Amino acid sequence: MKLFQLIFILTTLYNSAFAQREFDLELWYTKPAELWEEALPLGNGKLGAMVYGGIETEHFSLNDNTLWSGAPVPGNAKDGPEILEQVRKAVFNEDYGQAGEIWKKMHGPYSARYLPLGDLFLNFNFSEKVVENYSRRLDLNQAITTTEFNVEGVKYFRESFISFPDKVLVIKLSASEKGKISFSADLSTPLKLKTKVVNGNEMILSGKAPKYVAHRESEPEQVVYDSFEGEGTNIEIRMKIKNKGGEVSSDGETLQVLQADEVIIVLTSATSFNGFDKSPGLEGKDPSKETAEIFKNIRRKNFSQLKDSHLTDYQNLFQRVSLQFAESKPDLPTDERLIEFGRGNNDSNLAALYFQFGRYLLISSSREGAVPANLQGIWNNKIQPPWGSNYTTNINIEMNYWPAENTNLSECHTPLFNFMENLAINGSITAKMNYGIENGWCVHHNSDIWAKTSPTGGSDWDPRGTPRWTCWAMAGGWMSQHVWEHYLYTGDKEFLKNRGWPLMKGAVEFMLEFLVENKKGELVTNPSTSPENSFRVGDEVYDVSMASTMDMSIIKELFLNSIQATKVLNTDLELANELESAFKKLYPFQIGQYGQLQEWYKDWDSPDDKHRHISHLYGMFPAGLITPESTPELAKAAKQSIIFRGDISTGWSMAWKVNWYARLKEGNHALDVLKEGLTFIDPQLTGNRSGSYPNLFSAYPPFQIDGNFGGTAGIAEMLLQSHNGIVHLLPALPDDWKDGKISGLVARGGFVVDMEWENGTLVAANITSKKGGILHLRSSVPLYHKSEKLLESKASKNREISFGNRITWNSKAPQDLQELKIPDTYDYEMPTQPGETYRIQAKPI
């Protein structure tokens, strides 16, 4: 009895420690945002806002994810096949400089730019008054921002959210005393605009986006507009004010509220975007019809109803996953937590907050029916944003979706698939015109809402356009991994049949025709680059060669995944046989003279190369071609490559390294890199140091959202892995996270995993099988189910679907330079039934 009481007390204390953390899902601050990188993001996948929380002036910086410059411009090469033949000949003759110069003839125009929608300003009369008890917050559990403060004994409170079901931004203003809310509301846009007030309390802003925005500051024309009836996207913002008490009036350009008790503001937007293949100015939709319809649909809904539908929709996604560490949290504003964390003060729950913030951003920027999240998600306040805030396909758009499946947000993945289907249409034309390839589709390194697939580079006018980023046609292969992963996680065979496999098949068909034989009869890509990096031969620096490791890794994975897909669907078996034959001839991995995984066709790697892209490690993550268990020699070489590059880099690059170290089972090093990514960056100071801005946006610098998404995915990889067909519990748990629990992570095969651990050791797990089937399980401790030890599997290490037994390599290294820290594990297998949950424990009951 005493033993039972002791266990009960310890369990109660353990659970209460976690219960205190359940509501630690807020970003909060004690002063308003002055800069955009301090403001707090809201979004419903289409409409976005950055909330500043101002006192005298409240500012909402607005975005619509269909608002881009320009119109569809294919940009394919006129004499592509002839140019390709010349480039290949130069590469085979090892005249790499000439190959790069010839490739520039393939350059087309740059992609379009993602644009800001406008700004809503609420101007109050609080000047020269004492403000007390100020706070602004973003509640991740509700996707609601709040601002509150006291002025002359009156408490003012604002809350705002953007609803996905109702398609509106909703703002509520209230005060502790009646008649205290007075302000003017002003809508503006950095684009061409017209405004009008209707019905006394409604404002409409009509705008026009530029038909061209420059890529380089040296271009003679930077921002070019057409007439309102001409080329360029048309926009409309519609806003309505509902007051309780007081009155609303207008001067024709703004709305004024005087002495109200409470105010509700609703705002929505629409653009003339009418599809990736239509001119938004000449063939566009009427945005006013869309905004009017949205307002019509909510006309009878009060604030509580709008809020309830928002919460029901959002929390259905967000609350699927919970992560908590038992360590107490410092009671500090978020920006101060970042600063203290950088000083070495332990704050594990800051990592948990960052993990959930990434999931929040994905929900807010990528919802069904919308276009995918871009370089900044859906948030941008510049006409000429960094890198156009576009879709960069040589890592960034893919990284945006790394946490979609494993953090239980599979629905948020669908905008990428929709976009891929557009890319496949345009990419089939690029394949024909640029390469003379009649089957399949391809995408180069940059795209936009118009699904651009041709190489960028500025045509023939930009001397800064360079093949090290333009000469890369592998994005279709990489993106195809996402549709296959979606199938692995969900088991949705209808999706695979109707959407996934057609995309994969098209990517495969392009690759089969693009590959050529080298002098040894091996299949290689030519031309080939390792994205955005260059290599040195003697005193010369070059961009273009053949068979870069990234190219070959993408193709190997694509072929193997496609062979599996044909078996699942029992289709295209002749194509599968062709892939089998081609796979055997693919240029193998190479381990170079320094013990590194070779990046290039030849051993040109330099240990002093610190480039942010380490694309040749694609095979270890996001692919599963290289694993410590199945290909230890390659894993050691990959580790050597990461060490040469160093931990510190751009935000997204460090996020990728977190995932690589997690795959190497080195949780402490993964956490060290994650901590570097959480370094506080003051947006008022210039510099190249990467980290996190006060609002937790990842600093490249400047802001790129892929760092946030990559960091969230990396934390998930530290806690759960399933890429090799085995569900590995706590594969890379760092020492700092010794006590914790997580619920709702998803493993391939459709297994939803809840876990808790103490002193760095698994205590128990609940595993729900969505689809049924055999669960292959791996753990560092023996496991029991219903007081019986699980059946150990001697075969599971041999059944890894990382395809390690099919991967070949050559080595020039004199010896292994790195050691792997692979923990001893136990492997199990157990049958499962659809919908059943299984309690797995580290000790018998």
Secondary structure, 3 states (H helix, E strand, C coil): CHHHHHHHHHHHHHHHHHHCCCCCCEEEECCCCCCHHHCEEEECCCEEEEECCCCCEEEEEEEECCCECCCCCCCCCCCHHHHHHHHHHHHHCCCHHHHHHHHHHHCCCCCCCECCCEEEEEECCCCCCCEEEEEEEEECCCCEEEEEEEECCEEEEEEEEEECCCCEEEEEEEECCCCCEEEEEEEECCCEEEEEEECCCEEEEEEECCCEECCCCCCCCCEECCCCCCCCCEEEEEEEEEEECCEEEECCCCEEEEEECEEEEEEEEEECCCCCCCCCCCCCCCHHHHHHHHHHHHCCCCHHHHHHHHHHHHHHHHCCCEEEECCCCCCCCHHHHHHHHHCCCCCHHHHHHHHHHHHHHHHHHCCCCCCCCECCECCCCCCCCHHHHCEECCCHHHHHCCHHHHCCCHHHHHHHHHHHHHHHHHHHHHHHHHHCCCCCCCCCCEECCCCCCCCCCCCCCCCCCCHHHHCCCCHHHHHHHHHHHHHHHHCCHHHHHHHHHHHHHHHHHHHHHHCEECCCCCEECCCECCCCCCEEECCEEECCECCCHHHHHHHHHHHHHHHHHHHHHCCCHHHHHHHHHHHHHECCEEECCCCCECCCCCCCCCCCCCCCCCHHHCCCCCCCCCCCCCCHHHHHHHHHHHHHHCCCCCHHHHHHHHHHHHHCCCHHHHHHHHHHHCCECCCCCCCCCCEECCCCCEECCCECCHHHHHHHHHHHHHHEECCCCCEEECCCCCHHHCCEEEEEEEECCCEEEEEEEECCEEEEEEEEECCCEEEEEEECCCCEECCEECCECCCHHHHCCCCHHHCCEEECCCCCCCCCCCCCCEEEEEEECCCCEEEEECCCC
